[in-house]
Amino acid sequence: MSVLLPGVIVAALACGPIWCDELRDRASICVDFYADRYGVARELVHAIIEVESAWQPHVVSTKGAVGLMQLMPATAVMFGVRNRFRVEENIRGGVAYLSRLQQRFHGDLRLVTAAYFAGESRIASQGLSYSSPEVVRYVSQVARVYRRRQVQAPNAAR
């Protein structure tokens, strides 16, 4: 059984689509580990996951993106992710991709976030002149969550 949400399909698990707190805490530890390993702000990764999947590991978008970080098939292959539903692999691949985007866009989080959502080549060719209401909305949502997380954990901010 599946539940249709705006833009995503959540596979209903035996216990329902809500992911238990213990598993979310373990995923959060993975986020922090890979964020530190790849030099990406922890708060950014947490914000991306919150906006992309609301921490639901079995989310599948209508475009085929999967898991917490909503990895597309080609992105998963590029970063060695074999099973996009495996939380640890999904996070590792997503954070590695964010690290690559950070390097490519010289740390400009607006461009990094836009490229994560809309595609690296689109943003690389047009930069901040790329105009899409969806992209603007997404970047704004991630920025809001990112700032909130920075305030909540000021010692962890980079």
DAVEN-V502186 format. One line per field, one symbol per residue. ss: DSSP state (H for helix, E for strand, L for the rest). A space follows every 50 residues. Layout:
# DAVEN-V502186
ss = ???
This chain:
# DAVEN-V502186
ss = LEEEELLEEEELLLLLLLLLHHHHHHHHHHHHHHHHHHLLLHHHHHHHHH HHHLLLLLEEELLLLELLLLELHHHHHHLLLLLLLLHHHHHHHHHHHHHH HHHHLLLLHHHHHHHHHHLHHHHHHHHHHLLLHHHHHHHHHHHHHHHHHH HHLLLLLL
